[in-house]
Amino acid sequence: MLTFHSKLTEATLRARVKALRLVITDCDGVLTDGGVYYGADGDEQRKFSVRDGMGFELLRSSGIVCGILSGEAGPAIATRAKKLGLEEVHLGVREKGERIASLAAARGVPLTACAYLGDDLNDLPVFRALEGGLLACPEDAIPAIKELTHIVLPVRGGNHAFRAFADIVLPHRI
């Protein structure tokens, strides 16, 4: 199992992981390193970790619905989400806290059965909404996110942070 920092006791972490039914992640700064590349024609590109794709698959195989909730609406994010076969893809969302609550309600999932991975200021409303769920961030997240998070992952954003989350969560579901 990976070494990670958690503010939750082992028993609380295990209980929250066992309750998980929905895991949503931000894109830039979690699935990517936060950098955006521009081609000569203005084409926007992002680098994703293939290992994160396996993280999504592992969580889905354990019965957890996965998705992306991003303030950005770039075509690279939509293409990656489609390739991963994600059920929930919400791009260009400004009010992430409201969206996570409506998404959970639409699926009949209590907020306490949701997890979210984020890294920056626009993720704070989600972190506040899901305080009773499970919150994670890459090790290079901003201090305000680290202050609210339950799990600080042992990797930076873009360096298979989602896979690290899956590798931490899955053994706690047993």
C-alpha positions in Angstrom: 0.0 0.0 0.0 1.2 3.6 -0.7 2.4 5.8 2.0 0.1 8.8 2.2 -0.9 11.4 4.8 -4.5 11.2 6.1 -6.3 13.4 8.7 -8.8 10.5 9.3 -8.3 7.7 11.7 -7.9 4.3 10.0 -11.4 3.3 11.2 -13.0 6.5 9.8 -11.1 6.2 6.5 -12.2 2.6 6.1 -15.9 3.5 6.8 -15.9 6.4 4.3 -14.2 4.3 1.7 -16.7 1.4 2.1 -19.5 3.9 1.7 -18.2 5.3 -1.6 -20.5 5.2 -4.6 -19.3 8.2 -6.6 -15.8 9.5 -7.2 -15.3 12.8 -9.1 -12.1 14.5 -9.9 -11.0 17.9 -11.1 -8.9 17.7 -14.3 -6.1 20.3 -14.4 -3.8 19.9 -11.5 -5.0 16.4 -10.7 -5.2 14.4 -13.9 -2.7 16.8 -15.5 0.2 18.8 -14.1 -1.8 21.9 -14.7 0.2 22.9 -17.8 -1.5 23.6 -21.1 0.4 23.4 -24.4 -0.6 25.5 -27.4 0.1 24.6 -31.0 0.9 27.2 -33.6 -2.8 27.2 -34.6 -3.9 27.8 -31.0 -4.8 24.1 -30.4 -4.8 23.4 -26.7 -3.2 20.1 -25.5 -2.8 18.4 -22.2 -0.7 15.5 -21.0 -2.6 12.7 -19.1 -1.2 9.8 -17.3 -2.2 6.4 -18.7 -2.0 5.0 -15.1 -4.9 7.2 -14.2 -7.0 5.4 -16.7 -6.4 2.1 -14.9 -7.3 3.9 -11.6 -10.7 4.8 -13.1 -11.2 1.2 -14.3 -10.2 -0.3 -10.9 -12.7 1.9 -9.1 -15.5 1.2 -11.6 -14.8 -2.5 -11.3 -15.5 -2.2 -7.6 -18.9 -0.6 -8.3 -18.0 3.1 -8.0 -19.2 5.6 -10.5 -16.4 7.9 -11.7 -16.3 11.2 -13.5 -14.7 14.6 -14.1 -15.9 18.0 -12.9 -13.8 20.8 -14.4 -14.0 24.5 -14.7 -12.3 24.1 -18.1 -14.1 22.9 -21.2 -11.2 22.1 -23.5 -11.6 19.4 -26.2 -8.6 17.5 -24.8 -10.5 16.9 -21.6 -13.6 15.7 -23.4 -11.6 13.4 -25.6 -9.8 11.9 -22.6 -13.1 11.4 -20.7 -14.7 9.7 -23.7 -11.7 7.4 -24.0 -12.0 6.5 -20.3 -15.7 5.8 -20.7 -16.6 8.0 -17.8 -20.3 8.2 -16.9 -20.2 11.7 -15.4 -18.4 14.4 -17.4 -19.1 18.1 -16.5 -16.9 20.6 -18.2 -16.9 24.4 -18.0 -18.6 24.4 -14.6 -18.1 27.5 -12.6 -20.2 26.6 -9.5 -18.6 23.2 -8.7 -20.1 23.0 -5.2 -23.6 23.3 -6.5 -22.9 20.9 -9.4 -21.5 18.2 -7.1 -24.6 18.4 -4.9 -27.0 18.2 -7.8 -25.1 15.4 -9.4 -25.1 13.3 -6.2 -28.9 14.1 -5.7 -29.7 13.1 -9.3 -27.9 9.7 -8.7 -29.5 9.3 -5.3 -26.1 9.2 -3.7 -25.7 10.9 -0.3 -22.8 13.4 -0.1 -21.2 11.2 2.5 -20.8 8.5 -0.2 -18.9 10.8 -2.5 -15.2 11.5 -3.0 -13.5 14.3 -4.8 -10.0 15.0 -5.9 -9.0 18.7 -6.3 -6.1 21.0 -6.0 -7.0 24.7 -6.3 -9.3 27.5 -5.2 -12.2 26.6 -7.6 -12.3 23.2 -5.8 -13.0 24.8 -2.4 -16.8 24.8 -2.7 -16.7 21.0 -3.5 -14.4 20.4 -0.5 -16.9 22.3 1.8 -19.9 20.4 0.3 -18.3 17.0 0.8 -16.7 17.4 4.2 -18.4 14.3 5.4 -17.4 12.3 2.3 -13.8 11.7 1.2 -11.5 14.4 0.0 -8.1 14.0 -1.6 -5.5 16.2 -3.3 -2.1 15.8 -4.9 0.9 16.8 -2.8 1.3 20.0 -4.8 -2.2 21.3 -4.1 -2.6 24.8 -2.7 -2.4 25.1 1.2 -6.2 26.0 1.4 -7.1 22.7 -0.2 -4.5 20.7 1.9 -6.1 22.2 5.0 -9.5 20.8 4.2 -8.5 17.5 2.6 -8.6 14.1 4.2 -5.9 12.4 2.1 -2.8 14.1 0.7 -1.6 11.9 -2.1 2.1 11.0 -2.3 2.4 12.4 -5.9 2.0 15.6 -7.7 -0.8 16.4 -10.1 -0.4 14.8 -13.5 1.9 12.1 -12.1 -0.9 9.4 -11.8 -2.5 11.1 -8.8 -5.9 9.5 -9.6 -4.3 6.0 -9.7 -2.6 6.7 -6.4 -6.1 7.5 -4.9 -7.5 4.3 -6.3 -4.5 2.3 -4.9 -5.2 3.8 -1.5 -8.9 3.4 -1.5 -9.3 -0.1 -2.9 -7.5 -2.0 0.0 -9.7 -0.1 2.5 -12.9 -1.4 0.8 -12.2 -5.0 1.8 
